[in-house]
Amino acid sequence: MRYPNGKRKVANQGINSHPSSTHYSNRGMTLEQDINDTNEFYLISNRAVIHKKPTPVQIVQVDYPKRSAAVIKEAYFKQASTTDYNGVYRNRYIDFEAKETKNKLSFPLNNIHEHQINHMKQVAEHGGIAFLIVRFTAHQKTFYFPSIKLFEFCDDRDKGGRKSIPLKAFEESGYLIPMKYQARVDYLDIIDKICMKNGGTTHG
Amino acid sequence: MRYPNGKRKVANQGINSHPSSTHYSNRGMTLEQDINDTNEFYLISNRAVIHKKPTPVQIVQVDYPKRSAAVIKEAYFKQASTTDYNGVYRNRYIDFEAKETKNKLSFPLNNIHEHQINHMKQVAEHGGIAFLIVRFTAHQKTFYFPSIKLFEFCDDRDKGGRKSIPLKAFEESGYLIPMKYQARVDYLDIIDKICMKNGGTTHG
Protein backbone atom coordinates (compact mmCIF):
# COMPACT_ATOMS: atom_id res chain seq x y z
CA MET A 1 0.00 0.00 0.00
CA ARG A 2 1.39 3.39 -0.93
CA TYR A 3 0.71 6.33 1.32
CA PRO A 4 0.46 9.96 0.21
CA ASN A 5 3.98 10.64 1.46
CA GLY A 6 5.27 7.99 -0.95
CA LYS A 7 6.22 5.55 1.79
CA ARG A 8 4.87 2.06 2.12
CA LYS A 9 3.40 0.51 5.22
CA VAL A 10 6.06 -1.50 6.96
CA ALA A 11 5.11 -4.98 8.00
CA ASN A 12 5.41 -5.90 11.64
CA GLN A 13 5.04 -9.63 11.88
CA GLY A 14 7.88 -10.65 14.15
CA ILE A 15 10.17 -13.18 12.58
CA ASN A 16 8.86 -12.66 9.05
CA SER A 17 9.03 -8.90 9.04
CA HIS A 18 11.58 -7.05 6.99
CA PRO A 19 12.28 -3.31 6.76
CA SER A 20 11.38 -3.21 3.06
CA SER A 21 8.26 -5.33 3.39
CA THR A 22 4.67 -4.37 2.89
CA HIS A 23 1.34 -5.98 3.63
CA TYR A 24 -0.64 -6.85 0.59
CA SER A 25 -3.95 -8.06 1.93
CA ASN A 26 -5.84 -4.79 2.30
CA ARG A 27 -5.25 -2.73 -0.79
CA GLY A 28 -7.96 -0.15 -1.33
CA MET A 29 -9.33 -1.72 -4.51
CA THR A 30 -12.80 -0.33 -4.37
CA LEU A 31 -13.96 -1.25 -7.85
CA GLU A 32 -12.60 -4.78 -7.41
CA GLN A 33 -14.38 -5.13 -4.09
CA ASP A 34 -17.60 -3.76 -5.56
CA ILE A 35 -17.42 -6.23 -8.44
CA ASN A 36 -16.56 -9.15 -6.16
CA ASP A 37 -19.56 -8.31 -3.97
CA THR A 38 -21.76 -7.96 -7.03
CA ASN A 39 -20.60 -11.36 -8.32
CA GLU A 40 -21.29 -12.85 -4.90
CA PHE A 41 -24.79 -11.39 -5.02
CA TYR A 42 -25.32 -12.76 -8.55
CA LEU A 43 -24.21 -16.16 -7.29
CA ILE A 44 -26.41 -16.35 -4.20
CA SER A 45 -29.40 -14.95 -6.08
CA ASN A 46 -28.74 -17.58 -8.77
CA ARG A 47 -28.48 -15.03 -11.56
CA ALA A 48 -25.05 -15.87 -12.95
CA VAL A 49 -21.78 -17.65 -12.13
CA ILE A 50 -18.95 -15.15 -12.50
CA HIS A 51 -15.68 -15.25 -10.57
CA LYS A 52 -12.49 -13.28 -10.39
CA LYS A 53 -9.45 -15.29 -11.39
CA PRO A 54 -6.70 -15.60 -8.79
CA THR A 55 -3.65 -13.36 -9.18
CA PRO A 56 -1.10 -15.31 -11.24
CA VAL A 57 1.95 -16.09 -9.15
CA GLN A 58 5.16 -17.96 -10.00
CA ILE A 59 5.93 -20.06 -6.95
CA VAL A 60 9.63 -20.72 -6.41
CA GLN A 61 10.02 -21.98 -2.87
CA VAL A 62 7.64 -23.56 -0.37
CA ASP A 63 8.26 -24.53 3.24
CA TYR A 64 6.38 -27.41 4.80
CA PRO A 65 6.58 -26.79 8.54
CA LYS A 66 5.61 -29.72 10.74
CA ARG A 67 2.00 -29.61 11.93
CA SER A 68 1.07 -26.45 10.02
CA ALA A 69 0.15 -25.28 6.56
CA ALA A 70 2.64 -25.03 3.71
CA VAL A 71 4.17 -21.56 3.51
CA ILE A 72 5.19 -20.03 0.20
CA LYS A 73 8.52 -18.33 0.97
CA GLU A 74 9.47 -17.07 -2.46
CA ALA A 75 7.17 -16.22 -5.35
CA TYR A 76 6.78 -13.56 -8.01
CA PHE A 77 3.87 -11.83 -9.67
CA LYS A 78 3.31 -12.99 -13.23
CA GLN A 79 1.63 -11.02 -15.96
CA ALA A 80 -1.93 -12.20 -16.50
CA SER A 81 -2.50 -13.75 -19.91
CA THR A 82 -6.23 -13.19 -19.80
CA THR A 83 -8.70 -10.79 -18.21
CA ASP A 84 -9.56 -10.91 -14.51
CA TYR A 85 -13.20 -12.00 -14.59
CA ASN A 86 -15.17 -14.62 -16.45
CA GLY A 87 -18.17 -16.89 -16.12
CA VAL A 88 -21.55 -17.83 -17.49
CA TYR A 89 -24.82 -15.89 -17.75
CA ARG A 90 -27.96 -16.95 -19.66
CA ASN A 91 -26.00 -19.63 -21.55
CA ARG A 92 -23.40 -17.08 -22.60
CA TYR A 93 -19.72 -16.84 -21.82
CA ILE A 94 -18.90 -13.55 -20.07
CA ASP A 95 -15.37 -12.10 -19.94
CA PHE A 96 -14.20 -8.72 -18.73
CA GLU A 97 -11.45 -6.60 -17.26
CA ALA A 98 -12.08 -3.92 -14.62
CA LYS A 99 -10.00 -0.79 -14.16
CA GLU A 100 -10.12 2.39 -12.13
CA THR A 101 -8.59 5.65 -13.27
CA LYS A 102 -7.96 8.86 -11.37
CA ASN A 103 -7.91 10.77 -14.67
CA LYS A 104 -10.81 13.12 -15.12
CA LEU A 105 -11.10 13.29 -18.88
CA SER A 106 -9.82 10.02 -20.35
CA PHE A 107 -8.83 6.43 -19.74
CA PRO A 108 -5.24 5.63 -20.83
CA LEU A 109 -5.14 2.58 -23.11
CA ASN A 110 -1.87 1.39 -21.60
CA ASN A 111 -3.95 0.28 -18.58
CA ILE A 112 -4.94 -2.72 -20.65
CA HIS A 113 -2.16 -5.07 -21.74
CA GLU A 114 -1.86 -6.05 -25.37
CA HIS A 115 -2.40 -9.76 -24.60
CA GLN A 116 -5.58 -8.86 -22.72
CA ILE A 117 -6.86 -7.07 -25.82
CA ASN A 118 -5.95 -10.12 -27.89
CA HIS A 119 -7.70 -12.36 -25.39
CA MET A 120 -10.87 -10.26 -25.60
CA LYS A 121 -10.71 -10.40 -29.41
CA GLN A 122 -10.47 -14.20 -29.28
CA VAL A 123 -13.37 -14.36 -26.83
CA ALA A 124 -15.57 -12.17 -29.03
CA GLU A 125 -14.63 -14.27 -32.06
CA HIS A 126 -15.82 -17.45 -30.33
CA GLY A 127 -19.13 -15.93 -29.29
CA GLY A 128 -18.34 -14.72 -25.79
CA ILE A 129 -19.41 -11.35 -24.43
CA ALA A 130 -16.27 -9.33 -23.73
CA PHE A 131 -16.16 -5.86 -22.24
CA LEU A 132 -14.39 -3.41 -19.96
CA ILE A 133 -15.65 -1.97 -16.71
CA VAL A 134 -13.98 1.39 -16.10
CA ARG A 135 -14.48 3.59 -13.08
CA PHE A 136 -13.57 7.27 -13.17
CA THR A 137 -12.93 7.69 -9.45
CA ALA A 138 -12.94 11.49 -9.61
CA HIS A 139 -16.51 11.43 -10.91
CA GLN A 140 -17.50 8.20 -9.14
CA LYS A 141 -18.89 7.00 -12.46
CA THR A 142 -18.55 3.41 -13.60
CA PHE A 143 -19.02 2.44 -17.26
CA TYR A 144 -19.60 -0.73 -19.21
CA PHE A 145 -17.57 -0.38 -22.40
CA PRO A 146 -18.15 -2.96 -25.18
CA SER A 147 -14.99 -4.70 -26.39
CA ILE A 148 -15.78 -3.86 -30.01
CA LYS A 149 -15.47 -0.16 -29.15
CA LEU A 150 -12.26 -0.84 -27.25
CA PHE A 151 -10.80 -2.59 -30.31
CA GLU A 152 -11.62 0.48 -32.44
CA PHE A 153 -9.66 2.73 -30.08
CA CYS A 154 -6.75 0.28 -30.00
CA ASP A 155 -6.65 0.04 -33.80
CA ASP A 156 -6.74 3.81 -34.03
CA ARG A 157 -3.88 4.12 -31.53
CA ASP A 158 -1.82 1.56 -33.46
CA LYS A 159 -2.21 3.81 -36.52
CA GLY A 160 -0.83 6.76 -34.58
CA GLY A 161 -4.10 7.96 -33.07
CA ARG A 162 -4.78 8.96 -29.47
CA LYS A 163 -3.48 6.80 -26.64
CA SER A 164 -6.56 7.04 -24.44
CA ILE A 165 -10.33 6.71 -24.54
CA PRO A 166 -12.00 10.04 -23.73
CA LEU A 167 -14.68 10.14 -21.03
CA LYS A 168 -16.99 11.40 -23.76
CA ALA A 169 -16.63 8.07 -25.61
CA PHE A 170 -17.67 6.22 -22.45
CA GLU A 171 -20.71 8.46 -22.22
CA GLU A 172 -21.58 8.02 -25.88
CA SER A 173 -20.56 4.44 -26.72
CA GLY A 174 -20.51 2.94 -23.25
CA TYR A 175 -23.18 2.46 -20.61
CA LEU A 176 -23.22 4.09 -17.21
CA ILE A 177 -23.62 1.34 -14.59
CA PRO A 178 -25.97 2.58 -11.88
CA MET A 179 -24.84 2.11 -8.27
CA LYS A 180 -27.27 -0.23 -6.54
CA TYR A 181 -27.43 -1.35 -2.97
CA GLN A 182 -27.11 -5.09 -3.50
CA ALA A 183 -25.32 -5.15 -6.83
CA ARG A 184 -23.06 -2.14 -6.62
CA VAL A 185 -21.80 -2.64 -10.19
CA ASP A 186 -24.83 -4.24 -11.83
CA TYR A 187 -23.26 -4.93 -15.22
CA LEU A 188 -25.64 -7.80 -16.04
CA ASP A 189 -28.47 -5.29 -16.34
CA ILE A 190 -26.44 -3.55 -19.03
CA ILE A 191 -25.93 -6.84 -20.87
CA ASP A 192 -29.70 -7.45 -20.75
CA LYS A 193 -30.28 -3.95 -22.10
CA ILE A 194 -27.81 -4.35 -24.98
CA CYS A 195 -29.14 -7.82 -25.68
CA MET A 196 -32.73 -6.59 -25.96
CA LYS A 197 -31.61 -3.76 -28.21
CA ASN A 198 -29.75 -6.15 -30.51
CA GLY A 199 -32.39 -8.87 -30.50
CA GLY A 200 -30.31 -11.26 -28.44
CA THR A 201 -27.02 -11.09 -30.32
CA THR A 202 -24.73 -9.19 -27.95
CA HIS A 203 -21.06 -9.66 -28.60
CA GLY A 204 -19.78 -7.40 -25.89
CA MET B 1 8.07 -32.82 -5.34
CA ARG B 2 7.94 -36.07 -3.43
CA TYR B 3 10.52 -38.69 -4.25
CA PRO B 4 9.97 -42.43 -3.99
CA ASN B 5 11.87 -42.53 -0.70
CA GLY B 6 9.31 -40.12 0.75
CA LYS B 7 11.77 -37.23 1.03
CA ARG B 8 11.36 -33.90 -0.62
CA LYS B 9 13.92 -32.08 -2.69
CA VAL B 10 15.64 -29.49 -0.55
CA ALA B 11 15.98 -26.02 -1.98
CA ASN B 12 19.42 -24.56 -2.35
CA GLN B 13 18.99 -20.90 -3.10
CA GLY B 14 21.49 -19.19 -0.85
CA ILE B 15 19.91 -16.76 1.57
CA ASN B 16 16.38 -17.94 0.85
CA SER B 17 17.02 -21.62 1.32
CA HIS B 18 15.75 -23.47 4.33
CA PRO B 19 16.26 -27.08 5.36
CA SER B 20 12.55 -27.83 5.15
CA SER B 21 12.01 -26.09 1.83
CA THR B 22 11.05 -27.58 -1.48
CA HIS B 23 10.97 -26.36 -5.06
CA TYR B 24 7.54 -26.17 -6.53
CA SER B 25 8.09 -25.28 -10.13
CA ASN B 26 8.51 -28.72 -11.70
CA ARG B 27 5.87 -31.00 -10.26
CA GLY B 28 5.21 -33.95 -12.52
CA MET B 29 1.65 -33.00 -13.42
CA THR B 30 1.35 -34.89 -16.65
CA LEU B 31 -2.39 -34.56 -17.21
CA GLU B 32 -2.20 -30.87 -16.38
CA GLN B 33 0.66 -30.38 -18.82
CA ASP B 34 -1.19 -32.34 -21.51
CA ILE B 35 -4.29 -30.21 -21.03
CA ASN B 36 -2.34 -26.96 -20.99
CA ASP B 37 -0.64 -27.96 -24.24
CA THR B 38 -3.98 -28.95 -25.74
CA ASN B 39 -5.49 -25.61 -24.74
CA GLU B 40 -2.51 -23.84 -26.26
CA PHE B 41 -3.07 -25.79 -29.48
CA TYR B 42 -6.78 -24.91 -29.43
CA LEU B 43 -5.84 -21.26 -29.00
CA ILE B 44 -3.25 -21.03 -31.77
CA SER B 45 -5.43 -23.03 -34.16
CA ASN B 46 -8.30 -20.65 -33.30
CA ARG B 47 -10.61 -23.44 -32.18
CA ALA B 48 -11.44 -22.32 -28.62
CA VAL B 49 -10.28 -20.02 -25.83
CA ILE B 50 -9.76 -22.13 -22.71
CA HIS B 51 -7.30 -21.35 -19.93
CA LYS B 52 -6.25 -22.83 -16.63
CA LYS B 53 -6.94 -20.54 -13.71
CA PRO B 54 -3.93 -19.57 -11.60
CA THR B 55 -3.43 -21.38 -8.29
CA PRO B 56 -5.25 -19.34 -5.62
CA VAL B 57 -2.77 -17.91 -3.14
CA GLN B 58 -3.30 -15.72 -0.08
CA ILE B 59 -0.49 -13.18 -0.18
CA VAL B 60 0.60 -11.93 3.24
CA GLN B 61 3.92 -10.22 2.75
CA VAL B 62 5.69 -8.70 -0.23
CA ASP B 63 9.18 -7.23 -0.44
CA TYR B 64 9.95 -4.49 -2.93
CA PRO B 65 13.71 -4.62 -3.37
CA LYS B 66 15.26 -1.63 -5.11
CA ARG B 67 15.78 -2.11 -8.85
CA SER B 68 14.22 -5.57 -8.99
CA ALA B 69 10.84 -7.26 -9.07
CA ALA B 70 8.55 -7.49 -6.06
CA VAL B 71 9.14 -10.71 -4.11
CA ILE B 72 6.33 -12.46 -2.28
CA LYS B 73 7.90 -13.55 1.02
CA GLU B 74 4.92 -15.07 2.75
CA ALA B 75 1.84 -16.58 1.16
CA TYR B 76 -0.45 -19.57 1.63
CA PHE B 77 -2.33 -21.87 -0.67
CA LYS B 78 -6.07 -21.22 -0.64
CA GLN B 79 -8.74 -23.72 -1.53
CA ALA B 80 -10.08 -23.11 -5.02
CA SER B 81 -13.74 -22.04 -5.05
CA THR B 82 -14.21 -23.11 -8.65
CA THR B 83 -12.79 -25.64 -11.09
CA ASP B 84 -9.38 -25.22 -12.70
CA TYR B 85 -10.30 -24.66 -16.34
CA ASN B 86 -12.83 -22.57 -18.17
CA GLY B 87 -13.38 -20.72 -21.41
CA VAL B 88 -15.49 -20.42 -24.53
CA TYR B 89 -16.07 -22.80 -27.43
CA ARG B 90 -18.64 -22.40 -30.24
CA ASN B 91 -20.50 -19.71 -28.25
CA ARG B 92 -20.68 -21.98 -25.22
CA TYR B 93 -19.20 -21.62 -21.76
CA ILE B 94 -16.89 -24.55 -20.94
CA ASP B 95 -15.90 -25.48 -17.38
CA PHE B 96 -14.04 -28.50 -16.10
CA GLU B 97 -11.81 -30.03 -13.49
CA ALA B 98 -9.00 -32.46 -14.33
CA LYS B 99 -7.72 -35.20 -12.03
CA GLU B 100 -5.36 -38.12 -12.21
CA THR B 101 -5.71 -41.23 -10.13
CA LYS B 102 -3.30 -44.09 -9.53
CA ASN B 103 -6.23 -46.32 -8.59
CA LYS B 104 -6.90 -49.11 -11.06
CA LEU B 105 -10.59 -49.74 -10.56
CA SER B 106 -12.22 -46.51 -9.38
CA PHE B 107 -11.92 -42.75 -8.96
CA PRO B 108 -12.43 -41.59 -5.33
CA LEU B 109 -15.06 -38.84 -5.13
CA ASN B 110 -13.14 -37.06 -2.37
CA ASN B 111 -10.75 -35.92 -5.12
CA ILE B 112 -13.36 -33.32 -6.04
CA HIS B 113 -14.24 -30.75 -3.38
CA GLU B 114 -17.85 -30.15 -2.46
CA HIS B 115 -17.73 -26.50 -3.55
CA GLN B 116 -16.34 -27.60 -6.92
CA ILE B 117 -19.34 -29.91 -7.33
CA ASN B 118 -21.62 -27.00 -6.38
CA HIS B 119 -19.81 -24.76 -8.84
CA MET B 120 -20.33 -27.29 -11.64
CA LYS B 121 -24.02 -27.56 -10.74
CA GLN B 122 -24.38 -23.78 -10.97
CA VAL B 123 -22.55 -23.75 -14.29
CA ALA B 124 -24.81 -26.46 -15.75
CA GLU B 125 -27.87 -24.59 -14.46
CA HIS B 126 -26.84 -21.43 -16.32
CA GLY B 127 -26.23 -23.26 -19.57
CA GLY B 128 -22.52 -23.96 -19.37
CA ILE B 129 -20.91 -27.27 -20.31
CA ALA B 130 -19.37 -28.75 -17.16
CA PHE B 131 -17.42 -31.98 -16.96
CA LEU B 132 -14.55 -33.88 -15.44
CA ILE B 133 -11.41 -35.12 -17.16
CA VAL B 134 -10.06 -38.12 -15.27
CA ARG B 135 -6.90 -40.01 -16.13
CA PHE B 136 -6.31 -43.50 -14.81
CA THR B 137 -2.52 -43.41 -14.89
CA ALA B 138 -2.16 -47.18 -14.43
CA HIS B 139 -4.09 -47.75 -17.67
CA GLN B 140 -3.00 -44.51 -19.35
CA LYS B 141 -6.66 -43.91 -20.16
CA THR B 142 -8.20 -40.45 -20.00
CA PHE B 143 -11.95 -39.96 -19.82
CA TYR B 144 -14.41 -37.14 -20.35
CA PHE B 145 -17.10 -37.58 -17.69
CA PRO B 146 -20.26 -35.43 -17.97
CA SER B 147 -21.09 -33.43 -14.86
CA ILE B 148 -24.64 -34.77 -14.81
CA LYS B 149 -23.24 -38.27 -14.25
CA LEU B 150 -20.87 -36.95 -11.59
CA PHE B 151 -23.83 -35.38 -9.75
CA GLU B 152 -25.62 -38.74 -9.77
CA PHE B 153 -22.66 -40.43 -8.10
CA CYS B 154 -22.37 -37.59 -5.55
CA ASP B 155 -26.07 -37.76 -4.71
CA ASP B 156 -25.80 -41.51 -4.33
CA ARG B 157 -22.79 -41.16 -2.02
CA ASP B 158 -24.63 -38.55 0.08
CA LYS B 159 -27.36 -41.16 0.58
CA GLY B 160 -24.81 -43.63 1.86
CA GLY B 161 -23.80 -45.12 -1.48
CA ARG B 162 -20.29 -45.79 -2.76
CA LYS B 163 -17.59 -43.15 -2.32
CA SER B 164 -16.01 -43.59 -5.73
CA ILE B 165 -16.84 -43.81 -9.41
CA PRO B 166 -15.91 -47.21 -10.83
CA LEU B 167 -13.76 -47.39 -13.97
CA LYS B 168 -16.68 -49.25 -15.53
CA ALA B 169 -18.88 -46.12 -15.17
CA PHE B 170 -16.25 -44.10 -17.03
CA GLU B 171 -16.27 -46.70 -19.79
CA GLU B 172 -20.07 -46.80 -19.94
CA SER B 173 -21.19 -43.21 -19.17
CA GLY B 174 -18.00 -41.35 -20.00
CA TYR B 175 -16.00 -40.96 -23.20
CA LEU B 176 -12.47 -42.16 -23.75
CA ILE B 177 -10.38 -39.22 -24.96
CA PRO B 178 -8.01 -40.44 -27.65
CA MET B 179 -4.36 -39.41 -27.34
CA LYS B 180 -3.46 -37.26 -30.30
CA TYR B 181 -0.17 -35.78 -31.32
CA GLN B 182 -1.14 -32.11 -31.33
CA ALA B 183 -4.06 -32.18 -28.92
CA ARG B 184 -3.00 -34.81 -26.42
CA VAL B 185 -6.32 -34.55 -24.53
CA ASP B 186 -8.69 -33.59 -27.32
CA TYR B 187 -11.80 -33.07 -25.19
CA LEU B 188 -13.45 -30.66 -27.64
CA ASP B 189 -13.91 -33.55 -30.07
CA ILE B 190 -15.91 -35.30 -27.35
CA ILE B 191 -18.07 -32.19 -26.85
CA ASP B 192 -18.72 -32.10 -30.61
CA LYS B 193 -19.66 -35.77 -30.53
CA ILE B 194 -22.06 -35.38 -27.58
CA CYS B 195 -23.46 -32.20 -29.11
CA MET B 196 -24.22 -33.93 -32.42
CA LYS B 197 -25.84 -36.83 -30.58
CA ASN B 198 -28.05 -34.47 -28.56
CA GLY B 199 -28.89 -32.14 -31.42
CA GLY B 200 -26.83 -29.27 -30.07
CA THR B 201 -28.04 -29.21 -26.48
CA THR B 202 -25.07 -30.51 -24.52
CA HIS B 203 -25.06 -29.57 -20.88
CA GLY B 204 -21.88 -31.37 -19.94
Interface residues (C-beta under 8 A of the other chain):
Chain A: R8 A11 Q13 N16 S17 H18 S20 S21 T22 H23 Y24 S25 L43 N46 A48 V49 H51 K53 P54 T55 P56 V57 Q58 I59 V60 Q61 V62 D63 Y64 P65 K66 A69 A70 V71 I72 K73 E74 A75 Y76 F77 K78 S81 T82 N86 G87 V88 Y89 R90 N91 R92 Y93 I94 D95 H119 Q122 V123 E125 H126 G127 G128
Chain B: R8 A11 Q13 N16 S17 H18 S20 S21 T22 H23 Y24 S25 L43 N46 A48 V49 H51 K53 P54 T55 P56 V57 Q58 I59 V60 Q61 V62 D63 Y64 P65 A69 A70 V71 I72 K73 E74 A75 Y76 F77 K78 S81 T82 N86 G87 V88 Y89 R90 N91 R92 Y93 I94 D95 H119 Q122 V123 E125 H126 G127 G128
